[in-house]
Amino acid sequence: MTVSIGESAHTNSNGKNHQLQVKDIVKTLPREVFIKDKWKTWTMVTTNVFMVVLGYWGLIITPWFLLPLLWVFTGTALTGFFVIGHDCGHRSFANRRWVNDLVGHLTFLPLIYPFHGWRIGHNHHHKHTNKMGEDNAWQPWYPEDYKVAGSFMQSVYRLMRGRLWWLASIPHWALVHFDWRKFERRDREDIKFSALVVFGFSAILFPLLIATVGLWGLVKFWLIPWLVYHFWMSTFTIVHHTVPEIPFTPAPEWNEAEAQLFGTVHCDYPRWVEFLCHDINVHIPHHISIGIPSYNLRQAHQFLKDNWGDKLYETKFSWSLMKEITDKCHLYDRTKFYLTFKEYDAH
């Protein structure tokens, strides 16, 4: 489903055509979806900690042939830590900033993620969702940029846009969030602090793991669950805004309300994944307002459905969905949104 900018306009009480704005959409949502509930907040944290502990306990006692199941469970539960930190980064976790910053750092530490570096970069994504030249989440390359990228970078881009999409968040993590020099001067001290916290934690964690459980223990208890986390991180983020029918738009043509409401995908996953990941897949209301806590996203989504109906893009996670995305959503095309590698190679 494609929604044009013209479809985002409506007539106001004076009979004049009014371009839809995000604030108009926010007004359709009830006040209660923005309320932070301490009971729900800390129940979510407690439950997540219990699930992660349960996963690691299972990794300790389970026979070798059941390890894959425990790796998937534990890595998915660790993804829940990221979602809690995600709320903290948007200040929708707690009213006090220091609580958001503290919990955000703590939940990101097992993932070796620098909180402020991610927070500032991610908020930029929300301000420029699906805007070419500005969005920093899965923005497709222009064909002319791909052409001059060099064979190595072309190969990496093809793999990350293809069947290895599930690894794509790793280079993004490594290359973007640690280098405070890439950020505006006013943010550099915060980003440097988060990076140093992660470096210090890593300097303790990894030698301790190797000394106590050996290299295999490092792989078993950290590396593979961490890779499962990145599977979900990559999958959630690519599906949130990347399907063949949804465009990235050049800045002069970009409309914020259209991008946030109609350029964001709601995708249903197996319920156990949604439970462990705190409904991060209910993504459309999150792009309408980052102030909605994760435990209120479903309620907010229902209100959006009541108002916008079948104009919202909803789908269901499947391997056929991922095949469609990784087969078609490659390079930027102005007219049909995406140019496939096969079409590019045929030119």
C-alpha positions as CSV (number, residue, x, y, z in Angstrom):
1,M,0.0,0.0,0.0
2,T,1.4,3.4,-1.0
3,V,-0.1,6.6,0.4
4,S,0.7,9.8,-1.5
5,I,1.2,13.2,0.2
6,G,-2.1,14.3,-1.2
7,E,-3.9,11.6,0.7
8,S,-2.5,13.0,3.9
9,A,-4.4,16.2,3.6
10,H,-7.9,17.0,4.9
11,T,-10.3,19.9,5.0
12,N,-10.4,22.0,8.1
13,S,-13.5,23.8,9.6
14,N,-12.8,26.8,7.3
15,G,-13.1,24.7,4.2
16,K,-9.4,25.0,3.4
17,N,-7.1,22.1,2.6
18,H,-4.9,21.4,5.6
19,Q,-1.7,19.3,5.3
20,L,-1.8,16.6,7.9
21,Q,0.8,17.2,10.7
22,V,2.1,14.8,13.4
23,K,0.5,17.0,16.1
24,D,-2.9,16.3,14.4
25,I,-2.3,12.6,14.7
26,V,-1.2,12.9,18.3
27,K,-4.4,14.6,19.2
28,T,-6.4,11.5,18.2
29,L,-4.7,9.5,20.9
30,P,-6.0,9.5,24.5
31,R,-4.0,11.0,27.2
32,E,-3.6,7.7,29.1
33,V,-1.3,6.2,26.4
34,F,1.4,8.8,27.4
35,I,1.2,8.1,31.1
36,K,4.2,6.4,32.7
37,D,3.1,3.7,35.1
38,K,5.7,2.8,37.7
39,W,4.1,-0.6,38.4
40,K,4.2,-1.6,34.8
41,T,7.6,-0.1,34.3
42,W,9.4,-2.0,37.1
43,T,7.3,-5.1,36.5
44,M,8.7,-5.1,32.9
45,V,12.3,-4.7,34.2
46,T,11.9,-7.4,36.8
47,T,10.3,-9.8,34.4
48,N,13.1,-9.1,31.8
49,V,15.9,-9.7,34.4
50,F,14.2,-13.0,35.4
51,M,13.9,-14.1,31.8
52,V,17.6,-13.4,31.2
53,V,18.7,-15.2,34.4
54,L,16.4,-18.1,33.4
55,G,18.1,-18.2,30.0
56,Y,21.6,-18.3,31.4
57,W,20.6,-20.9,34.1
58,G,19.3,-23.0,31.2
59,L,22.6,-22.6,29.3
60,I,24.5,-23.9,32.4
61,I,22.4,-27.0,33.0
62,T,21.1,-28.0,29.6
63,P,22.6,-30.8,27.5
64,W,24.5,-29.8,24.5
65,F,21.8,-30.7,22.0
66,L,19.4,-28.2,23.6
67,L,21.8,-25.3,23.5
68,P,20.4,-23.8,20.3
69,L,17.0,-23.4,21.9
70,L,18.5,-21.8,24.9
71,W,20.7,-19.5,22.8
72,V,17.6,-18.2,20.9
73,F,15.6,-17.7,24.1
74,T,18.5,-16.0,25.9
75,G,19.4,-13.7,23.0
76,T,15.7,-12.8,22.6
77,A,15.5,-12.0,26.3
78,L,18.6,-9.8,26.0
79,T,16.8,-7.9,23.2
80,G,14.3,-7.0,25.8
81,F,17.1,-5.2,27.7
82,F,17.6,-3.2,24.5
83,V,13.9,-2.3,24.4
84,I,14.0,-1.1,28.0
85,G,17.1,1.0,27.2
86,H,15.2,2.2,24.1
87,D,12.4,3.6,26.3
88,C,15.1,5.2,28.5
89,G,16.7,6.9,25.4
90,H,13.3,8.4,24.5
91,R,12.7,9.4,28.1
92,S,9.5,7.4,28.1
93,F,10.8,5.0,30.9
94,A,10.9,7.4,33.8
95,N,10.2,11.1,34.6
96,R,13.6,11.7,36.0
97,R,16.4,12.0,33.4
98,W,19.1,10.4,35.7
99,V,16.9,7.3,36.1
100,N,16.6,7.0,32.3
101,D,20.3,7.4,31.9
102,L,21.2,5.0,34.7
103,V,18.8,2.2,33.6
104,G,19.7,2.9,29.9
105,H,23.4,2.3,30.6
106,L,22.8,-0.8,32.7
107,T,20.5,-2.5,30.2
108,F,22.8,-1.7,27.3
109,L,26.0,-3.0,29.1
110,P,25.4,-6.7,28.4
111,L,25.0,-5.8,24.7
112,I,28.2,-3.8,24.7
113,Y,26.2,-0.8,23.5
114,P,27.1,2.8,24.3
115,F,23.8,4.4,25.5
116,H,24.3,8.0,24.6
117,G,25.8,7.3,21.3
118,W,22.9,5.2,20.3
119,R,20.3,7.6,21.9
120,I,21.4,10.7,20.0
121,G,21.8,8.9,16.7
122,H,18.5,7.1,17.1
123,N,16.6,10.3,17.9
124,H,17.9,11.7,14.6
125,H,16.2,8.8,12.9
126,H,12.9,9.8,14.4
127,K,13.2,13.3,13.3
128,H,14.1,12.3,9.7
129,T,12.3,9.0,9.2
130,N,12.6,7.7,5.6
131,K,14.2,11.0,4.4
132,M,16.9,10.4,1.9
133,G,20.2,12.0,3.0
134,E,19.2,12.2,6.6
135,D,17.7,9.0,8.0
136,N,20.4,6.8,9.5
137,A,18.5,3.5,9.6
138,W,18.6,1.3,6.6
139,Q,18.7,4.1,4.1
140,P,19.2,2.7,0.6
141,W,22.2,3.9,-1.4
142,Y,21.8,5.9,-4.6
143,P,22.9,3.8,-7.6
144,E,25.6,6.4,-8.4
145,D,27.0,6.1,-4.9
146,Y,27.0,2.3,-5.1
147,K,28.8,2.5,-8.5
148,V,31.8,4.4,-7.1
149,A,31.9,2.6,-3.7
150,G,34.6,0.1,-4.7
151,S,34.3,-3.7,-5.0
152,F,34.8,-4.4,-1.3
153,M,32.1,-2.0,-0.1
154,Q,29.8,-3.1,-2.8
155,S,30.1,-6.7,-1.7
156,V,29.5,-5.7,1.9
157,Y,26.4,-3.7,1.0
158,R,25.0,-6.6,-1.2
159,L,25.5,-9.0,1.7
160,M,23.9,-6.7,4.3
161,R,21.0,-6.0,2.0
162,G,20.7,-9.7,1.1
163,R,20.6,-12.9,3.0
164,L,23.0,-11.6,5.7
165,W,20.7,-8.8,6.7
166,W,20.7,-10.2,10.2
167,L,24.3,-9.2,10.7
168,A,23.9,-5.6,9.4
169,S,23.4,-4.1,12.9
170,I,26.9,-5.2,13.9
171,P,28.9,-2.9,11.6
172,H,26.4,-0.1,12.4
173,W,27.0,-0.7,16.1
174,A,30.8,-0.8,15.7
175,L,31.2,2.1,13.3
176,V,28.6,4.7,14.4
177,H,28.0,4.8,18.1
178,F,31.5,4.8,19.6
179,D,33.2,7.6,17.7
180,W,32.2,10.8,19.5
181,R,34.0,12.9,16.9
182,K,31.2,12.2,14.4
183,F,28.6,13.9,16.7
184,E,27.9,17.6,17.4
185,R,30.3,19.2,19.9
186,R,27.5,19.7,22.5
187,D,26.9,15.9,22.6
188,R,30.5,14.6,22.6
189,E,31.1,14.4,26.4
190,D,27.9,12.3,26.9
191,I,28.9,10.0,24.0
192,K,32.5,9.7,25.2
193,F,31.2,8.8,28.7
194,S,29.0,6.0,27.4
195,A,31.8,4.7,25.2
196,L,34.2,4.6,28.2
197,V,31.7,2.9,30.4
198,V,31.3,0.1,27.7
199,F,35.1,-0.1,27.3
200,G,35.6,-0.4,31.1
201,F,32.8,-3.0,31.4
202,S,34.3,-5.0,28.5
203,A,37.8,-4.9,30.1
204,I,36.4,-6.6,33.1
205,L,33.8,-9.0,31.6
206,F,35.7,-10.7,28.8
207,P,38.9,-11.5,30.7
208,L,36.7,-12.7,33.6
209,L,34.7,-15.0,31.3
210,I,37.8,-16.4,29.7
211,A,39.5,-17.0,33.1
212,T,36.4,-18.8,34.6
213,V,34.8,-20.6,31.7
214,G,37.4,-20.5,28.9
215,L,37.0,-19.4,25.3
216,W,34.1,-21.9,24.8
217,G,32.4,-20.3,27.7
218,L,32.8,-16.9,26.2
219,V,31.2,-18.2,23.0
220,K,28.5,-20.1,24.8
221,F,27.5,-17.5,27.3
222,W,28.1,-14.2,25.5
223,L,28.9,-14.4,21.8
224,I,26.1,-16.6,20.5
225,P,23.3,-14.9,22.6
226,W,24.7,-11.6,21.4
227,L,24.5,-12.7,17.8
228,V,20.8,-13.7,18.4
229,Y,20.2,-10.2,19.8
230,H,21.7,-8.7,16.6
231,F,19.5,-11.0,14.5
232,W,16.5,-9.4,16.2
233,M,18.0,-5.9,16.2
234,S,18.7,-6.1,12.4
235,T,15.3,-7.8,11.7
236,F,13.2,-5.4,13.7
237,T,14.9,-2.3,12.3
238,I,14.8,-3.3,8.6
239,V,11.2,-4.4,8.8
240,H,10.1,-1.2,10.6
241,H,10.5,0.9,7.4
242,T,11.6,-1.3,4.6
243,V,9.2,-3.0,2.3
244,P,8.9,-2.6,-1.5
245,E,5.7,-0.4,-1.2
246,I,7.1,2.2,1.2
247,P,9.4,4.9,-0.1
248,F,12.4,6.8,1.1
249,T,11.8,10.4,0.0
250,P,14.2,13.3,-1.0
251,A,14.1,16.1,1.5
252,P,12.2,18.7,-0.6
253,E,9.3,16.2,-1.1
254,W,9.4,14.7,2.4
255,N,6.3,15.0,4.7
256,E,6.8,14.2,8.3
257,A,3.3,13.0,9.1
258,E,3.2,10.8,6.0
259,A,6.6,9.3,6.8
260,Q,5.7,8.6,10.5
261,L,2.2,7.2,10.0
262,F,2.3,5.6,6.5
263,G,6.1,5.0,6.2
264,T,6.3,2.8,9.4
265,V,5.4,-0.9,9.4
266,H,3.5,-2.8,12.0
267,C,4.7,-6.4,11.9
268,D,3.3,-9.3,14.0
269,Y,5.8,-11.7,15.3
270,P,5.3,-14.9,17.4
271,R,3.8,-13.9,20.6
272,W,6.7,-15.1,22.7
273,V,9.0,-12.8,20.8
274,E,6.7,-9.9,21.3
275,F,6.5,-10.7,25.0
276,L,10.3,-10.9,25.5
277,C,10.9,-7.8,23.4
278,H,8.1,-5.7,25.0
279,D,6.1,-5.1,21.8
280,I,8.8,-3.2,20.0
281,N,7.2,-4.5,16.8
282,V,4.1,-2.3,17.5
283,H,6.0,0.5,15.9
284,I,3.6,3.0,14.2
285,P,2.5,4.7,17.4
286,H,6.1,4.9,18.6
287,H,6.8,7.0,15.5
288,I,3.8,9.2,16.1
289,S,5.2,10.0,19.6
290,I,8.3,8.7,21.2
291,G,6.7,9.6,24.6
292,I,4.5,6.5,24.5
293,P,5.9,3.8,26.9
294,S,6.3,0.4,25.3
295,Y,3.6,-1.1,27.5
296,N,1.1,1.4,26.0
297,L,1.9,0.8,22.3
298,R,-0.8,-1.8,21.7
299,Q,-3.5,0.5,23.1
300,A,-2.2,3.4,21.0
301,H,-2.0,1.3,17.9
302,Q,-5.7,0.4,18.2
303,F,-6.7,4.0,18.4
304,L,-4.7,4.7,15.2
305,K,-6.4,1.8,13.5
306,D,-9.8,3.2,14.5
307,N,-8.9,6.5,12.9
308,W,-6.8,5.4,9.9
309,G,-8.0,1.9,9.2
310,D,-6.5,0.2,6.2
311,K,-4.1,3.1,5.4
312,L,-1.7,1.7,8.0
313,Y,0.8,-0.8,6.7
314,E,0.5,-4.1,8.7
315,T,2.2,-7.4,7.9
316,K,3.3,-10.6,9.6
317,F,6.8,-11.8,10.1
318,S,7.8,-14.8,7.9
319,W,10.7,-16.0,5.9
320,S,8.8,-15.1,2.7
321,L,8.6,-11.5,4.0
322,M,12.4,-11.4,4.6
323,K,13.0,-12.9,1.2
324,E,10.8,-10.2,-0.4
325,I,12.7,-7.4,1.4
326,T,16.1,-8.8,0.7
327,D,15.3,-9.6,-2.9
328,K,13.8,-6.3,-3.8
329,C,14.8,-3.5,-1.4
330,H,18.4,-2.7,-2.6
331,L,19.1,0.6,-4.3
332,Y,17.1,3.9,-4.4
333,D,14.8,4.6,-7.3
334,R,12.7,7.7,-7.5
335,T,9.8,6.2,-9.4
336,K,9.3,2.7,-8.0
337,F,11.2,3.3,-4.6
338,Y,13.7,0.5,-5.0
339,L,16.0,-0.8,-7.7
340,T,17.2,-4.4,-7.3
341,F,20.8,-5.5,-7.8
342,K,19.7,-7.6,-10.8
343,E,18.1,-4.6,-12.4
344,Y,21.2,-2.5,-11.7
345,D,23.5,-5.1,-13.1
346,A,21.4,-5.4,-16.2
347,H,21.9,-1.7,-17.1
